[in-house]
Amino acid sequence: MLFGMKTILVPVDLSAATSRVCAAACDLAKLIGGRIRLLHVVPPPPVMMNDYYAFDTGHLAQAMAAVEQNATRQLRVLARRVARRCPVQTVQLTGAPVSTILAQAKSARPAYIVLGSHGHGAVFDLLVGSTTTGVLRQARCPVLVVPMARR
């Protein structure tokens, strides 16, 4: 077990930004003698109120199970890559991303949170919300935001 090591919570969405976020987190882990905890949050399906779009609950459960299984596979592959550079553990949960990340931060008490910024823009953030902004506003520890690579 890795007792006494500082934990760095690294929420990942498994997008193209994930590699940069993990590289920055590993660099930080090496500096502070820490380990990273990769956290992937699978958002719950949207609630459809219109009968035309309503899913049979069985189909919805199957779809969610498939999404979760795919995410688990991707997270496992990512953890193997990251483990070559620094100590790592993984957690996958289902829920609203911001509140789930903050709940994990409260229980894990990380030294830092390292997450990516997609830079969608103000309109997107206003309509959809920004996970990064939500975490930045409410986190109780330092947060390192890794920008998306320029194209």
KAQUI-V537544 format. One record per residue. N is the residue number from 1. RES is the residue in one letter. NEAR is the number of other ideal C-beta (glycine too) atoms within 8 Angstrom. D_LAST is the distance of its C-alpha to the last C-alpha in Angstrom with 2 decimals. Layout:
N_RES_NEAR_D_LAST / N_RES_NEAR_D_LAST
This chain:
1_M_2_40.38 / 2_L_6_38.08 / 3_F_4_40.34 / 4_G_3_39.65 / 5_M_9_35.94 / 6_K_9_33.69 / 7_T_12_31.48 / 8_I_17_27.84 / 9_L_15_26.99 / 10_V_14_23.52 / 11_P_14_22.93 / 12_V_14_20.37 / 13_D_9_19.41 / 14_L_9_18.53 / 15_S_7_15.03 / 16_A_6_11.87 / 17_A_13_12.04 / 18_T_12_15.54 / 19_S_7_15.12 / 20_R_11_13.67 / 21_V_14_16.43 / 22_C_15_19.05 / 23_A_9_18.30 / 24_A_11_18.73 / 25_A_14_21.81 / 26_C_12_23.32 / 27_D_8_22.96 / 28_L_13_24.77 / 29_A_14_27.30 / 30_K_9_28.20 / 31_L_6_28.75 / 32_I_10_31.05 / 33_G_7_32.63 / 34_G_13_31.33 / 35_R_13_30.16 / 36_I_18_27.49 / 37_R_15_28.33 / 38_L_15_25.62 / 39_L_15_26.27 / 40_H_15_25.09 / 41_V_13_26.51 / 42_V_12_27.13 / 43_P_8_27.64 / 44_P_8_30.96 / 45_P_8_31.08 / 46_P_4_31.40 / 47_V_4_35.02 / 48_M_7_35.86 / 49_M_3_38.87 / 50_N_6_39.31 / 51_D_4_41.63 / 52_Y_4_39.63 / 53_Y_6_36.68 / 54_A_7_38.74 / 55_F_9_38.33 / 56_D_6_41.28 / 57_T_6_41.03 / 58_G_6_41.33 / 59_H_8_38.32 / 60_L_10_36.26 / 61_A_8_37.38 / 62_Q_8_36.49 / 63_A_10_32.99 / 64_M_12_32.44 / 65_A_8_33.92 / 66_A_8_31.55 / 67_V_9_28.48 / 68_E_11_29.93 / 69_Q_8_30.79 / 70_N_8_27.31 / 71_A_12_25.84 / 72_T_9_28.57 / 73_R_8_27.69 / 74_Q_10_23.98 / 75_L_14_25.03 / 76_R_9_27.59 / 77_V_8_25.18 / 78_L_14_22.77 / 79_A_12_25.86 / 80_R_8_27.01 / 81_R_8_23.77 / 82_V_13_23.83 / 83_A_9_27.59 / 84_R_5_27.09 / 85_R_7_25.77 / 86_C_12_27.74 / 87_P_10_30.35 / 88_V_11_29.08 / 89_Q_9_30.68 / 90_T_12_29.42 / 91_V_9_30.45 / 92_Q_11_29.70 / 93_L_10_31.17 / 94_T_8_31.32 / 95_G_10_31.22 / 96_A_8_29.45 / 97_P_11_26.43 / 98_V_11_27.18 / 99_S_8_30.91 / 100_T_12_30.61 / 101_I_16_28.29 / 102_L_12_30.68 / 103_A_8_33.68 / 104_Q_14_32.34 / 105_A_15_31.72 / 106_K_8_35.28 / 107_S_6_36.81 / 108_A_9_34.80 / 109_R_7_34.93 / 110_P_12_31.81 / 111_A_9_31.39 / 112_Y_12_27.75 / 113_I_16_25.34 / 114_V_14_21.75 / 115_L_16_19.29 / 116_G_15_15.72 / 117_S_10_14.46 / 118_H_8_12.30 / 119_G_6_12.44 / 120_H_7_13.81 / 121_G_6_15.76 / 122_A_5_19.45 / 123_V_6_20.77 / 124_F_9_19.37 / 125_D_11_20.67 / 126_L_6_23.93 / 127_L_6_24.53 / 128_V_7_23.34 / 129_G_8_23.42 / 130_S_9_21.13 / 131_T_12_22.10 / 132_T_11_20.66 / 133_T_9_22.61 / 134_G_12_25.69 / 135_V_16_25.68 / 136_L_9_25.14 / 137_R_6_28.07 / 138_Q_8_30.47 / 139_A_11_29.81 / 140_R_5_32.74 / 141_C_10_30.90 / 142_P_7_28.00 / 143_V_11_24.54 / 144_L_11_21.44 / 145_V_9_18.20 / 146_V_11_15.08 / 147_P_7_11.90 / 148_M_10_8.93 / 149_A_7_6.34 / 150_R_3_3.76 / 151_R_2_0.00
